Amino acid sequence: MATAPNATKLNGKRVMIVEDEFLVAMELESELTEQGCVVIGPAGRTGPALAILENEPLDAVLLDLNLDGETPTALAEALALRHVPFVVVTGYASRRPEPPVLRDAPRLQKPVRGDELIAALTQAMAA
């Protein structure tokens, strides 16, 4: 993945990865680390991600829409309450019926290109 022009905006940002697929999580972590981010996690389920949210300051979150069959609605709501921006990363091509907190979030389609990831995170944190 190539370095994006927004890389300096992400340097030092604390980004949690919530992803249940190990290889996808590692690819996202690699891209974020290359951009200078401090990667928190990855967490593969909502419970551990909520625990991290309680104990770690976060600038943003990458959130898989399906965590081993679990929809992360509670986590998305907790992030929204704390004003922590998040970007949904999903393998689903079409939007399923989802609560507004997930339906209205910025969304990237897997596999994620590095430049799209960096742009989406930068925009989410600026909003």
N, C-alpha and C positions, 0 to 999 in steps of 0.2 A: 504494500500500500504506500502510495506516495505521500509526502508531507504536504499538508494543505496550507494555503496562505493564512488561515486563521489560527495557526498553531500557537503563536505567541499569546493569544487570548485564552488559551486553555492551560498554559504553563502554570503548574502548581495547583490547579483546580482539583478538588476531591470529588471523584466520580465513583459511585457504587454501581457495580454490575449485578443485575438480578437475572440470571440465566441458568436453566437446568441442563443445557447441553454443554458438556465440558469443552469440546473443541471450539464451539462458537464463543463461549466465554473467554477462552484463551486467545482467540483471534481478536476479540474486542479489547481485551486487556493489553495485548501487544500494540495495537493501534493507539490506544490512549496513552500508554507509557511512552511511545515514540513521540507523542505530542506534548510530553511533559506533565501529564496528569498524574496525580496520586490515585491509584486504583484501590478501591475498597471492595472487599469480597474476592471473588464472586459468591453470591448467595444463590442457592438453587431452589429455595422455597420462600414463601411469604414470611413464615415465622422467624427464621434467622435474619431475613432482611429487615423486619420490624425491630428486632433486637439491635441490629447495627444502627438503624435510624435513631434509636433511643440513646445510643452511646457515642456516636461519631458525628462530627460536623460534616455536612455534605453540601457540595455546590450543585450537584446534579446526579441523576440516576438514569441508567439504561435499563429498561424494564421489559422483559419477555412477557408476551401476552398469555402464554400457556406454560405454566410451571408444573410439568408432570401431571397434567390434567386439571390443575388448579388455576383459576383466573385470579390475578392479583388485585382485586378491587379494594380490599382493605388497605393494602400497602399504598395504592394510588391515592386513596382518600387521605391517609396519614401524611403522605408527601404534600398533597394539596393544602392540608391544614397548616403545615409547617412552611409553606411557600418554597418547597424544594422542587425545582423544575425537573421534569422527567421526559424521556423520549421512549415511546413504545417501539420495540424491535420485535417483529413478528414474521412468521413464515406463512401466515394466512393472507391470501390474495384479496379476499373480500372481507369487508367489515361484518362481523356477526353482531347480533343484538348485544350491546354492551352498555354498561352504565355510562352516563355522560363524562365522568372523570376519565374514563379510558377512551371513549369514543372521540372526545374532543382533543386528545393529546397529540402532539407531533408524532408521526409514525414513519418508521423505516421498514422496508421489506428485506427479509433475509434472502440471499446473502447480502450483507451490507458493504457498500464501497466505503473506503476510508474517507474520501472527500465528503461524501454525503453524511457520514457519521459526525465528522468534525463540524460541518456546517449546521447540522440539526442541533447539536449540543450548544454551539455558540449562540444560535438564535434562541434556543429555549432559555438559556441563562440571561440573555439580554432582555427578554420579554418581561 
